[in-house]
Amino acid sequence: MALPETIRVKLSSEGVGAISITPVVVQELPLRELIEHMLGIAGKDEPRLREILLRGSLVSGASRFRWAGWEVEPEGLRSILATFPDPDPSIPFRAGGCVGAILRGGRVAIEIPREAVSGKSLLRRQSFWDSLMEIVAAREPVYSGYSYRHHADRYLREFAHTEVEALRSAAHLIRYSTLRKQVRAGNFTSVELHVER
């Protein structure tokens, strides 16, 4: 079957914790938007994407999408996938284009959006984001692919112990107390950086 422009989707919330009843919303969703949710999970793996479209069910973040599944033509799927970016390891890391970071280590994943930690004040000439970028600049991050979920190229950088301690010391520059506590107490050893094209 050819790819339709829109899909009738039942959308519900996948709440964590106790059993809860959430309303189901039915809407016409552009196929490209639905496929974008799939890319965040499966990448450009055509057989897996065809399987998801046939199954008619997808959980993305806190949302569950359900639709009447169908067998998709490989050519049609390839043509829509061609409209999404491909990984490009030749793109160098650009701190100015970096829009977010995830501090990682073991089970730790501390998401740090640039806008949440880049603010300065009259009393502070440096932000936490400035400190993070200075540490990252000491050694070039390694390209790690394209994140469809974040709409950005991903770069990875391992931290030395002294760099982790420097970031923990700079945590006082973060104005959000929960994030500040996570950075101070987190057992992170590396950072994943997201750079928009």
N, C-alpha and C positions, 0 to 999 in steps of 0.2 A: 504494500500500500504506500502511496506517495505521502510525503510529510505535509500535514495540514499547517496552516499559519497559526491557529490557536487550538488549544486543547481544553475541554471541559474538565476541570480539576476539582476534586473535593479536598479541601484544605482543613486540617485540624491540628491542634497543639499536642505535642508529646511532653506533657508535664512530668517533672521528676518528683518522686516522693509518693505520697498517698494517692490512692485511686481517686481521680477527679473526672467529672464529666465536663467536657469542653464542647462548645458549639462547633458544628461542621459548616464551613462556608463553601458554597459552590460558586466557582468563577471561571470565566474564560481567560486562560493564561496563554500569552504568546509562547509558541513552542520554543523559541530561542531562549526565553527566560527559564523554562523548565529544564532544557538541556544544560543551561549554565549551572543550575543546582546540581545536576548529575556530574558535570565536569569536576566540581569541587570534591566529589567522592571517587569517581572512576577515572578522571583524566580523559585523555582522548583514546581510551581503549574501546574501539568500535564494537567488538563482540559483547563486551560487558554493557555498553550503552544500549545495544539492540536488545539484550536480555532485560534490562530495566524497563525499556519502552514496552516490551511484550508483557512483562509481569504487571505493569500498571501501578507500581507502588514505589515510593521513595521517601526516606526520612532524611531531612537536611536540617541540621541544627535542631531547633525545637519544633519544627513543622513536619507533618506527614502529608504527603501529596498522594492522591489516588485518582486514577483515571481508567477508562476502558483501554486496556492494552491492545497493541496490534503489532504485526510483523512489519518491520520497516525495511525499505529498500536500501541496500548499502550505499548506492550512489547518492541518494537524497541525504542520508546522514553525513556522508563525506562532504557534501557541498555546504551544509550548515556548519560542520566542524571547521571548515576552512575559513570561516568568518571569525573564529576565535584565535587569539595569539598562540604561537608555539614557543616552547622553551628556546632560548638563544644564549648559549654559554659565552658568546663573543661580547655580550654587553657587559662593560665594566661596572663595578659598584659605584654608585653616585650617592654620597651622603645627602646632598640637597634634594634628591628625589625619594629619599627614604621616608615612608609614611607611617611605619610601625615596626615594632620589634616584639619578639617573644623570647623571654629568658627561659632556657631549658636546662634540665638536669634530672635524671631519673624520671620520676612521675611529675616533676614540677614543670608547669607551663604558665608563665606570668606574662599576659598580654599587655603591651605598653603602646597605646596609640600616641603618635607624635604630639597631637594637639593637647593631650592630657598632661604632658610633662615638659612642654617646651616654653611655658610661660615664664617671664622674668618680671621682676618688680624693681622699684627704685633702690631697694636695699640689696637686691640680688642681681649681679651682673651675669651670672651663669645659671642655666637650667639643668635639670637632670638629663634632658635630651642632649645638651651640649657635652656633658660629661661622658655619656654613652658614646657619642660620635667621636670624641677625642680618643677614647679607649679603642674603639673599632679601627680608627685610622692608623693605629700603631702596626697593624698587620692586615693585609688585604683579605677581606672575606671571600669565600669560595662560592661560586655559582652553584645553585642546587635545584634549578628548575623554575617553572612558572606555576604560581598558585592561582587557580581559577576562583577559589573562595575569596582571596584577598585582592584579586585583580592586579597582581604585581609579580615581578620577578623575585625569587627567593635567594638569599645568600646566607651562608652559615659561617660562623666564626667561633672557635673555641677560645675560652678565657684562661689565662694564667691565674694562679691563686691570688696574686697581688691585684689583678684586674677585678676579680670578684669582690675583693675587699674594698677597692676604690669605689665600685658601684654601690656597695652597701653603705659606705660613708657618705656618698652623694645622695642617698635616699631622702635625707632631710629636705632636699630641694623639691620633693614631690608634694603638692598641696593636698592630694587625696589620701586620707589616713589609711584606708584599707590597702591601697596599692603601695604606699610607703612601708607598711608593716610587712607585706608580701616580699618586697625587695630586700628588706633588712633581714628577714628570717629565711628566705628561700635558699634552697640548696642547688642553685643553678651553676652550670659549668660552661654554657655556651649561649649564643644568641642566634636567632633566626631573624633576618632583616628583610623587610618587604619594600621593594623599590618600584614605583609606578613608572611606566614607559612614557 
